[in-house]
Amino acid sequence: MGIIIINFKAYREGFGKQAIELAKIADEVASRCDEYIAVAVNSLDLAEIVKEVSIDVFSQHVDAIDFGSHTGRINAEMIKDKGAKGSLINHSERRLKLADIEFIVSKMRELELVSVVCTNNVQTTAAAAALNPDYVAVEPPELIGTGIPVSKAEPEIVENSVKAAKNVNRKVKVLCGAGITNNKDYVSALDLGAEGVLLASGIVKAKDRKAALEELVGLR
């Protein structure tokens, strides 16, 4: 069973009613395949989407804070209260300092939430794995949103990231991101040793989102 996490980002197609619609599509497709499918949604939609679907719902980001005078910030306790399964951490579009990543991963573990630390190369993947998150997701930022899958453009990054992460922490699961759009890309990522993929525009911005997700998991 492979792992698929769909990041809705701040796309118009991944917000509000369209986000709920897409989450329901993911829920329905998950019920017909053997893959683990989850969605990562914006904080405003999170609580409502949790109520609408049976699949796991992740936050796209949490801040490295406890409760206190932190205007505009969101901590791990808040997303847990709203029903989130866990969160993405250190996405290339929301970079964090190493100390903050360590704080968040530790807090997530304490709260029994799932941590998905995003990385951009082999070295940062190894460093992230040492923090003992549940997942590391390697995504070369230059390929994000291009439609060029990292599994084809830079397969050595996936292979070497898997090896580096497992050498540091055999329990961590490695995801592959950037440019994943179809079943061939997905299977290629698995063949390179990844346990699954983190993707966004290939599904969220597809003309027929249900068809795109069905194709990704091999139902078409």
Secondary structure in CASP SS format (residue, H / E / C, confidence):
PFRMAT SS
TARGET T0000
AUTHOR 0000-0000-0000
METHOD secondary structure of the structure
MODEL  1
M C 1.00
G C 1.00
I E 1.00
I E 1.00
I E 1.00
I E 1.00
N E 1.00
F C 1.00
K C 1.00
A C 1.00
Y C 1.00
R H 1.00
E H 1.00
G H 1.00
F C 1.00
G H 1.00
K H 1.00
Q H 1.00
A H 1.00
I H 1.00
E H 1.00
L H 1.00
A H 1.00
K H 1.00
I H 1.00
A H 1.00
D H 1.00
E H 1.00
V H 1.00
A H 1.00
S C 1.00
R C 1.00
C C 1.00
D C 1.00
E C 1.00
Y E 1.00
I E 1.00
A E 1.00
V E 1.00
A E 1.00
V E 1.00
N C 1.00
S H 1.00
L H 1.00
D H 1.00
L H 1.00
A H 1.00
E H 1.00
I H 1.00
V H 1.00
K H 1.00
E H 1.00
V C 1.00
S C 1.00
I C 1.00
D C 1.00
V E 1.00
F E 1.00
S E 1.00
Q C 1.00
H C 1.00
V C 1.00
D C 1.00
A C 1.00
I C 1.00
D C 1.00
F C 1.00
G C 1.00
S C 1.00
H C 1.00
T C 1.00
G C 1.00
R C 1.00
I C 1.00
N C 1.00
A H 1.00
E H 1.00
M H 1.00
I H 1.00
K H 1.00
D H 1.00
K C 1.00
G C 1.00
A C 1.00
K C 1.00
G E 1.00
S E 1.00
L E 1.00
I E 1.00
N C 1.00
H C 1.00
S C 1.00
E C 1.00
R C 1.00
R C 1.00
L C 1.00
K C 1.00
L H 1.00
A H 1.00
D H 1.00
I H 1.00
E H 1.00
F H 1.00
I H 1.00
V H 1.00
S H 1.00
K H 1.00
M H 1.00
R H 1.00
E H 1.00
L C 1.00
E C 1.00
L C 1.00
V E 1.00
S E 1.00
V E 1.00
V E 1.00
C E 1.00
T E 1.00
N C 1.00
N C 1.00
V H 1.00
Q H 1.00
T H 1.00
T H 1.00
A H 1.00
A H 1.00
A H 1.00
A H 1.00
A C 1.00
L C 1.00
N C 1.00
P C 1.00
D C 1.00
Y E 1.00
V E 1.00
A E 1.00
V E 1.00
E C 1.00
P C 1.00
P H 1.00
E H 1.00
L H 1.00
I C 1.00
G C 1.00
T C 1.00
G C 1.00
I C 1.00
P C 1.00
V H 1.00
S H 1.00
K H 1.00
A H 1.00
E C 1.00
P H 1.00
E H 1.00
I H 1.00
V H 1.00
E H 1.00
N H 1.00
S H 1.00
V H 1.00
K H 1.00
A H 1.00
A H 1.00
K H 1.00
N H 1.00
V H 1.00
N C 1.00
R C 1.00
K C 1.00
V C 1.00
K E 1.00
V E 1.00
L E 1.00
C E 1.00
G E 1.00
A C 1.00
G C 1.00
I C 1.00
T C 1.00
N C 1.00
N H 1.00
K H 1.00
D H 1.00
Y H 1.00
V H 1.00
S H 1.00
A H 1.00
L H 1.00
D H 1.00
L C 1.00
G C 1.00
A C 1.00
E C 1.00
G E 1.00
V E 1.00
L E 1.00
L E 1.00
A C 1.00
S H 1.00
G H 1.00
I H 1.00
V H 1.00
K C 1.00
A C 1.00
K C 1.00
D C 1.00
R H 1.00
K H 1.00
A H 1.00
A H 1.00
L H 1.00
E H 1.00
E H 1.00
L H 1.00
V C 1.00
G C 1.00
L C 1.00
R C 1.00
END
